[in-house]
Amino acid sequence: MDALRGIAITLVVYLHSADSMSLKFDDLAPIFTEINGYFSPFRMPALMLLSGLLVAGSMRKGAGRYFTGKLSGILYPYVIWSVVSYGLFLYRAHFNGKTPPDFWHSLFFEPMAYLWFIYYIFFYYVIAFFVLRLHWAVSILGSLALYLFLKDTEFDRFIFHLPFFIAGGVLGYHLQAFKHFIERTSWLAVLALIALVGWYVMAYHGMVATGGSYQPISMVLALAMTLVLLRVVTFRWSATVLRPFEWFGRNSLVLFLVHFPVTWVAPVVLTRIVHGNPDVVFPFYFLGVMAVSSLAAVMNNRSKLVSLLFTANLFLNRRAAKRHEERIGNASVASK
């Protein structure tokens, strides 16, 4: 699970790295951005489904800890990085003469740039807390019915990813059975993956029609690719290759939050120091973005101060420790 999440987050970092580089270097080879199109039906749906797998474990802790955890680990960093992103928008507006977005409108209604993922995840967790108490069929079919009803509205992206999160939540309650099912899948999964990739390549080049990014056929393709890749990452021979991606998966939130600001700033710097072929520079640029994001993840694990950029747990732990000390003090007074 961690390995697949790591692969998905790496593809997200690559997406924004290639797009930002191409905006500053017109002569960057098109292949670097075209690659992104091949992975578009997999990246975010996979992250949504894998995030949903964590719901069951969180719900077992009770409503109080469940919502406190989501406020601390999702809503809190969303606000922090909304402020960071707004600062970047102001920087761009100052130098490019563009109008920055309204901060409060963006914070509550239209997340800035890449932060829509964190914004959606928070609401998905709230929805899942109530929906997953129903029968699993009601949960999944209800989310699909809602998708079919709203898929051609302005809520298409939100409603397209919801069934993946809910499906992950349902599977989270049967995680061992799901894992056993994936591991029993034969090598035919690899052939299925090849067929899916071939089908999507044809769709990407207009040889077959999909009807758009958030249409039913894209949902089927995304689910199939995710399940097949889950099987591929369980093969023993892949363990060594996937080890770095497992680490990326365990630290995916930090990598996600940090990488985008880096992809905004770095190309601006590169335009001033790179005068050669950008095709040669791009691989080093992408690896640099991954390195900076990974360094932030390492610092998050080692520094309480840095962790305040990604979670409010430090504040919560202090409050919990203070309450614990007060209880001990009150018990001591009572015993006297």
N, C-alpha and C positions, 0 to 999 in steps of 0.2 A: 504494500500500500504506500509506504513512504517513498519507495523507488519511483513508482508511477507518478506520485505527487511531485517528486523532484524533477522528473522529466517534463511534466506539464509546466512547472514554474520556470524551468530553463527555457522552454519554448516561448513563454510569455516575455521573459527578459530579452530573448533574441528578437521577438517581434518589435518591441519598442526600440531596441538598439538599431535595428535595420531601418526602421521608419525614420527615426531621428537623424541618422547618418545621411539618408537619402535626401532629406530636406535641406541639408547644408552642402552636400556634394552632389551636384546634378549629374556628374559623370560616373557615379557609383554604378557598377554593373547591375542591371535589373534583376538578375538571378537572386541577389541577396534579399530583396523584398518579395520576389515571387515565391520563394520558399515558404513564406508565412502563410500564403493562401492554402497550401497543401495541409497545413495543420489547424486551420481555422475551425473545423467541426469537432476538434478533439480537446484543445487546450482548456477552455473554460468549463465546458460540461464535465470533463474529468475532474477538475478541481472542485466543482460543486458536488459531484457524487461522493468523492473521497472526503470532503468536509462533512457531508451528511452522515457518513459512517461513525463520526464522533458523537453524534447527538445522543445515542442510547446511553453511553457511558456518563455523559453529563447529566442526563435526566435522572439517573439513579442516585445522584447526589442530593436530590430534592430541589424544589423550586427556588428557594433562597440562593443556594450556591450556584444553581444553573444560571439565573439571570445576573447575579453578581459577576460570575465568570465572563459572561458575554459583554457586560458593561465595561469590565476591566480589560478584556483581551481583544475586543472587536470595536465597540463604540468609542472607547477612549483613544486608541491609536487612529481611528478614523478622524476624530476631531483634530488630533495633533498633526497628522499629515495633511489634513485639509488646510490648516494654517500654513504649513510648509509649501504646499502647492500654490496657495494664494500668493505667497511671497514671490514665487517664480512667475506667476501670471503678471504680477505688478512689475517685475523686472523686465519681462518681455514687452509689456505695454509701454514702459518708459523708453526702451531702445527701438522698438518697432512701430510705435505710434498706434498700437491696437488698444481697444477698450477692454479692461479686465472684467471678469464676471462679477456679479454681485455676490459677496461672500456668503451672506445669510441664505440667499436663495439657493446657492450651490450646496451649502452645508445641509439644508433640510430637504431639498427637492431634486436638484440635479448635481450630483457629485462631480467634482472637478477631475477631468481626465480619467485616469485609470482607477480612481477610488470607487467607482461604481461597484466593483467586485466586493469590497469590504462592506459597503452600504447595503448591498443585496443580502450578503451573508448574514448580517445582523437581523434583518427582517425575516429571513428564512428560518433562523433559529427561533425567533418568537413564534412564527407560524407553526413550525414543527413541534414545539412544546405542547401545543393543543391538538394539532392534527394527528400526530403519531399515537395519541391515546385511543384513537378510533381503530377499527379493523384495518389491517394493512391494505386490503383491496380498496376500501373506502378512501384511504389516504392517497394511494397512487392514482386511482381512477378519478378521484376528485380533482387532483392537481392537473391531470391530463385534460379533464373536461374544462377546467378553467383556462388552460392553455388554448384549447380549440376555440373557446369563446372569445378570447382576447388577442389571439395571435396576430391579427391584422390591425391592431391599435397601437397607440404610442407606448403601451406597456409591453410590447412584444419581447423585448430582451429580458425583462424581469420575469415574465410569465413563461418564457422558453426554458430558462434555467431552473425554475422551481421544481419541476418533476424530477430532475436529476438529484437535487438535494433531498427531496422527500424519499426517492427510491434508495438513496444512500442511508437515510435514517431508518427505513424499514429493514434494509439488509444489516444494519448495525445491530439489530436485535437478534440476528441469526448469523453472526459473523463467522463462527466456526463452520457452520453448514455452507455458507457462501464460499469460504476459503476452500473447503473440501470440494465443492463443485468446480471451482476454478482449477484446482490442482488436478482433477480427474479429466479435464479437457485434454484431448489428444493433440498430436502434432497437426491435426487438421486445422487447429486454430491459426497456425502460421499461414496455411494456405488460404484460410478465410481472410486473414489480414491482407495478404497480397491481393486477393480479389477486391477487397474494400478499397485499398489504396489505388488499384487500377481503375476502379469505378470512379473514385473521386478525382483522379487526374483527368479523366474524360469530362467530368462535370465542371472541373475548374477551367478547362479549355473550351467549354461550350458545346461539347459533343453530346451531352445529355443534360436535361433540364432538372433543376432542383427547386425552382420556384422562389429562391431567396434564402438568406442565412438562417432565418428562424421558422422555416416551414417544416412540416412533419417528416419529410424525407431526411432533412438535416438532423433531426432528433434521433431518428432510427440509426443513421450512420454514426453519429457521435456515441450512442450507447454501444453499438456493435464494436466500434474501434476501441472504446474504453475496456470492454470486457475481454476482447482478444488480447490487448496489450497487458492486461492484468495477468493473463495466462503466460505470456511471453516472459514477463519479469520474474516468474516463479521457476523458470528453468535453472538448473544448478549451474550450468556453464555461464550464466549471466551474473552470478553473484558478485564476482570480482569487478566486473565492468560497472555494475550498478551501485557499488558501495558509495561513491561520491554523490550519486543522485539520492540515495537514502538520506544522507546528511542534508542535502538541499531540501528534501521533503520535510524533514523534522524542523527545519528552520525556514519553511516556505513563507510564512507571514513577514518575517524581517526582510527576506530577499525581495519579496513583492513590494513592500513599502519603500525600500531604499533605492531600488534600481531605477525607477522612473525619473526622479530628480537628477540622478547621475546622467541619464540619457538626454536630459534637457541641457545640462551645463557642458558636458564633455565635448559634444560636436562643435559648440561655439568656440571652445578653446582650440580644438583641432583645426578649425578653419584658419587660425592664425599661425600655426606651426607646421602644418602639413602642406607641402607644395608638390608632392609627387602623386603617385597612383593611389586613389582611395581604396581600391580593391585590395591592395596589399595591407593597408592600414586597418581595414575593417575587422579582420579576425582578432588582431591585438586589442582593438577598441572593445569588441564584445567580451573578450576574456578579461579586460580591465574592469568592465562593468560588473561582471560576475565576481571578480576579486574584491572590489570595493563593497559590494553587497554582502559577500561572504564574511568579510572582515567585520562588518556591522553586526552580523549574526554572532560571530565569535565574541565580540565586545558585549553584546546583549547578554550572553551567557555568563560573562565574567564580571561585568560592572553593573552595580545597582543603579548608578547614575545614568548609564546608557540605556538600561532597561526601561527607564521612564519614558523613552520615546516610543515604546511598543506595548507597554502594559502598565496598569495602575496597581499591580500587585504589591509593590513596595508600600504604597499608602495603606492598602487594605491590611497588609501584614502588621504594620505599625498599630493600626486601630485595633486589630484582633489581639495583639500583644498587650496593648494598654487595657483592654477590657479584661483580659486574663489576669493581669496584675491587680486590677480593681477587685475582681472576684476573690482573689487570694487574700487581699487586704481586708475585705469585708468579712471573709470567713475567719480571719485571725481575730478581728475585733469581736465577732460574735462568740468565739470560743472563750473569750475572756469574761 
